[in-house]
Amino acid sequence: MTTQTLDNLNFVPGALRSLIRAVQGIDFWLLGATAFLIMVGLNVLHFSQHTQGYFEKQLQYMWAGLFLMVVIARIPYKLWTNKYMVSFLYLLNLALLVAVMVKGHSAQGAQRWLALGPITLQPSEVAKPIVIFSLAAWLRRFPINGFFDIFKILLILGPPAVLVFKQPDLGTSLTFGAVFLGLSYWAGATVTDILVLVSPLISLILNAVNIEWWHYFLVALGLVLLLFWRRLDFKVWLRLLLIVAIVAANYGFGHARPHLWGVLKEYQQKRLTSFVNPYDDPRGSGYHILQSLIAIGSGGFAGAGLGHGNQAQGAFIPERHTDFIFAVIGEELGFKICGLVVLAYLVICLRALFIAHQSRGDPAGAAIAIGLMCMFLFHSFINIGMTIGIMPVAGVPLPFLSYGGTALIVDLVSIGLLQSIYYYNPREKKDDLWG
């Protein structure tokens, strides 16, 4: 029911009309999934015997985040992609990332936190939505019409990504990569374009795992590009030259793997390799994954009950309130709640995708929604994957569940942004995809 229709219904009491207007344009699927995840996270923190004080702090962060979410939800989202606003936010973001390298304080080998009076801020978390705003503003004016247009986006993404990587914060750097690939595809890049972009990473992995597989991949890459890649965009000789250059670059990346590997910190190297066979170093680099697997496996369908998990309450699970909180959920609440948690993330990502489709008339709004969807999808997939041993331990928090003030507030602000896009792009009847 539209606002105009409500105004014509004189028999509807004024208070009721005001209430309907207040809730009009709210995506309740999105809010419901978010509320469920926050509730689960707070309950796990509240019943943990080794996280005293974290519950109270997380509760404070939640109220601050909810306030900002409500405010952001009613601010026109186009404000954040205004050329003056987005330029200011981008430069402020770079200044904060430089400041944290100069005056930030360290924890567990990473310098990621910046004290601003009584507030402790993690600029790398704030950088995520700001980078998405910046990319959305660019793509609104300059959509991807050719392969080389993709690399212009890297000029925007590069500086904050490098500064975050130097902290070091590998997880957030990889998040930027996921957002970059998702937005590139949404803005006009082809599937083969994405293959070209990720092929060096595939070459690095295959070269480390199996040299023969890597050689097969190089041959397959060349054939796929020859058959499907930008057949109408380049002259035949130029296209062949580019394909040869791409395959040669992948060959070079594979052979440069030992040198590129040295760029990572020692703990990052162990995190990226330990998941393949954690039993090689069960008391060292594989300890996190093994304890997580034991916890989730022992939880069964119903779980041991909040506060009664042997692995969690016995402090066997490292970082059980942050990176490995999903393992605590698996042990104490069981498979049934873990399944609902995964379903809640699926709802958030699908709603973000549908909101992007609904706002496709405004490229900036659609791009923000896609960027946020990629952020939530990447975080949830990597975090849950590393707790069950199918992904490397990348230090990525689980949205709404992991303890952390800046991360929780940024996640809630992101939900507010999705609500704003939904509110200011009301769906037409024919676009009623879900809800």
N, C-alpha and C positions, 0 to 999 in steps of 0.2 A: 504494500500500500504506500503510495507516494505522499509527500508532504502536501501537494496540491489537493489530492483527494481528501486528506484529513481536514483541510481547511474548509472544504465544501460540506463536511458532515457536521452540521450545527448541533445535532443531537448528541455528539460525543463530548463528554465533559472536558473542560479545558485542561484539567490536571492530567487526564488520561492522554489527551493529545500531546502534552508536554513529555509524558513518560514514553510514549511511542516514538516521538522524535528523538529522545535521548538514546534509545536502543536501536534506532534505525541505522542500518549500515554496519552493525557489529557482526563480525564473523564468529559465531558461537562455537563452531567446530574448532577453530583456531584457539579460542580462549579455553575451551574445555580440555583440549589436549595439553595446553600449557599449564593449566591449574593442576591437572593430574600429576604431571612430572614434578612440579614444585612440591606438591604434597608428599610424594614418595621420597624425594630428596630430603625434605625437612624431617620426616619420620625416621629415616635411616640415621641422620645426624643426631637426632634427639635421643635415640636409644643406644648410641654407641658409647662404650665405656672409655674410649681412648680419644675422644674428640670434645673434651669439655670446653665450653665457650664457643665452639664453632656453630652450634645450633642457634644461639642467641645472636651472634654476628650475622649469620646467614638470614635470620628473620629480619634484622634491620635492613640488610641489603635488599631483601625482597620487597619491603614496604617502599623503600626509595625507588626501586625499579618499577614497581606497580604505579607509583605516582607519575614517573616519567613516561611510562607506557601510555597512560590515559591522556597525558598532555600531548605527546607526540601523535597519538591516534587522531586527534582533532586539529592538528596543524596541517595545512595543505602540504603534502609531501614534495610538491614542486619547489618549495622554498629551499630544500636541501640540494637541488641540482641547479639553482640559479647560479649564473656564472660568477657573480661576486661572492656569494656564500660558499660555493664549493671551492673556489680558489682560496678563500680565507681558511676553511676547514683543512684543506690539503696542506697548506703551509704550516698551520698550527700543528697538524699531525706530524710533519717532518721535524718541527722544532721539539716536540715532546720526545720523539724517538731519538733525536740527537742528545737531548738533555738526560735521558735515562742512561745513555752510554757514558756520559760525563759525570753525572751526580747521582745516578741510581744506586740502589743497594741490591746486593746479591743474595741468592738463596739456591742451594743445591747446584752450584756451578754456573748459574745463569744470572745475568744482571738485567732484570726485567721490570723492576718496581721503582717508582718515583714518588717521593714524599712531597706533597704540596700542602704544607701546614699540617692540620690534623688528618688529612686525607692521604691514603696510599693508593696510587693509581698504577695500573698496568697499561701503558700506552699501546702495546701491541694488540690488546683486545679492542681498544678504541679505534685502532687503525682499520679494523675490518669493515665496519659500516662506512667509514670515510672513504676508503678505497672504492667501495661499491658505488657510493655517490659520484665519485670522480669518474669512474668508468661509465656509469649511466649517463652523466652529463655529456661526455665525449661521444658516446654511441648515439645519443639523440641527434646530434648534429652531423656525425660522420659514421653512418652505418658501414658495415663491412661489405664492400662490393667486389673486392678482389683479394687474392691471397696476401699480398703485401700490406694490405690495410690492417691485418691482424697485428703486425709488428709495431704499428703506431700505438696500440694499447699498451705494449710493454714499456714504452717511454713513461707512461703514467704509473704503471704498476712497479717498475723497477726500483726507484729510490726507496719507497717504504719497505719493499720486500727485502732489499739488501740490508737496510738498517735493522730490520727485525731478525734476519738471519745472523747478523753479527752479535746479537745479544748474548748467547745464541738462543733462538727460539725456532727450532726446526718445524714444530707442529703448525705454528701460525704461518710460516713461510709456505708450507705445503697447502695450507688453506687458501692463500692468495692464488696459488697455481690452480686449484680446483675452481675458484671463482672465475679466474681468467678463461679457462677452457669452457665453462658453462656459458658465460656471457658471450664469448666468441661464437659459439655454435648458435646461440639464440639470435645474435645480431647478423648472422649471414654466412658464417664459416661452414664449410661442408664437412662430412664425416672424414673424408680423406685429408682435408686440411688438419683436422684434429689428430689424425694418425701421424702426419708429418711432424706436428708439434711435440707429440709424446714419444715419437720413435727413438730419440736419443736416450731417454730414460729406459725404454725397453731394451735398448742395446746394452746399456750399462748393467742392467739386471741379468740379462741372458749371458753376457760375457763372464759375469761372476759365477753363474750357476752351471752353464754348460756351453762350451765353445762351439760344439757342433750345432746346437739349437740356434745359437747366435748367427752362424753362417746361413742356416736355413731361413732365418728371419730376414736377413739382408736380401736374399734372393726373392723371397715372397714380397718384401716391401717394394722392391723395384718393379715386380710384375703388377702388383695392385696399383701403383701410381701410374704405370704405363697404360693400364686399361681404363682407369676411372678418374684420375686426378686432373681437373681443370682442362679438359680436352678442347674446349672452345675458347679458352681465355688466352692461350699463348700460341705463337707460331710453333710448328712442329720442331724445328731445330732448337728453339729456346726451351721448349718443354722438355725435350730429351736432355738438354744440358742441365736443367734444373734437377731432373730426376737423378742424373749421374752425381750431381753435387750433393744431393740429399743422402744418397746411399753412401757416398764417400765420407760425408760428415758422420754418419752413423758408424762407419768403420773406424774413423778416428776416435769417436767417443768411446767405443769399446776398448780400443788399445790404450786410451788415456785413463781408463778406470782406476788403476793403482794411484795415479797422481791426483785425480779428482777425489778419490776416497780420503786422501790425506787432508783435504780441506775441512772435513768434519772433525769435531771433537771426539776423543776416544770413547766417551760414554754414548755419544750419538751413534758411532759405528757399532757398538755392542747392542744398542737398542734395535738397530735396523737388521741385525743378523741373528740375534738370539731366538727370535720366534721360529726360525726354520727348524732348529733342533735345540730346545731349551735344556735338554738333558746333557748336552755337552758341558755345560757349566751350571749345574743345578743350584749351587750356593752363591753364584755370582750373577752374570748377566741374564741367566734363565730363571732366576729365583722368582721374579715378579709374575711371570707367565705361569709357572708351575703352581704357585700358591693360588693364583686366580682360578686356574682350572680345577684344582682340588676343591676350592670353595664353591664354585658354581655346580660342580658335579655332585657334591654332598648335599646340596639344597633340595634336589629332587623336584617334584611337582609343587608341593605346598610350602617348602622351606622350613627352616628350623624355628622361625619366629623372630621378631624384632628383638635384638639384644641377646640372642641365644646362639649365634653362629660361632662355632669353635675357631675357625680361621680368622674371622673378623674381630671377635672380642679377645682372642688370644694374641692379637697384633701380628699374626703371621702374614697378612696381606699388607704390603707396603702401599703408601699413598691411598689408603682405603677411603678417605674422605674426599679425594680429588680424582686423580686419573683412574683409580680402580674401584670406584664406588659401585659400578655395575656388578662386580664380583660379590660385594656385600649384599646387594639386592638379590642376586642369584642364590646365595647361601641362606639368607634369612627370610626372604619372601617367596623364593621358589620360581619355577618355570612359568607359573601362571601370571605373576606380576611382571616378570621379564618380558613375556609375550605382549602384555599390555603396554609396557614401556616402548617396545619396538613399534607397536601399532600407533602409539601416540606420536612418535617421530614421523611415521609414515603419513599420518593425518596432517601434521604441520607442513611437511614437504609437498604433499599433494595440494593442500590449500594454497600454498605459495605459488605453485604452478598454475592453478586455476585462477588465482588473482592476477597473475601475469597475463594469462589468456584474456581475462575480462578487461584488462587495461591495455590491450594491444594497440588501441588507438593512440596511446601516448608512449612512445618508445622509452622515455626515461622511467616512468612508473613500472613498466613491464620489466625493464632491465634491473631495477632495484629488487623487485620481487624474485627474479631469477637468481640474482646474486645472493640474496638471503637464503633462498632455497638451497643453493650449492653449499653455502656455509653450514647450514644445519645438517644437510645430508652428509657432507664430508666429516664433520665432527662426530656425529652419531655413528656412522659406519666405521670410522677408524678406531674410535674409542671402544665400542662394543667388540669390534674385530680383534683388538689387541688383548682384551680380557679373555677371549675364548681361543686365542692362539693362532688366528689366521692372518693377523696383520702385525707389523712391527710396533714396538712401543714408541710412539711418537710424541708423547707428552701433550696430547690434545684433550681438553676437558670435555665432559659429557654435558651438553646444554641443559640448564635448569636443575641438574642433579649434583654436579660436582661443586664442592665448596669453593667460593671465590667471589669477592664482591664485585670487582670490575666485570668479570665474565657474566655473572648473573644479571647485572644491570644492563649490559650491552645486549644480552639475549632478550630481555624484556622490552628494551627499546626497539629491537628488531621486530618483535611482535607488534608493537605500536605502529611501526612504519608500515607493516603489512596491513594492519587495520586501516591506516590512513589511505593507502592505495585503494583498498576495498571500498571505503566510504566515499571517496571522491571520484570513483569510477563505478557508479551503480550499474549492476548487471541488467541487461535486457532480458526479456522473457525467453528469447531463443537461446541465450547464453547460460541458462540455469543448469549448469553442469552437475553441481552437487551442493545442495543446501539452499 
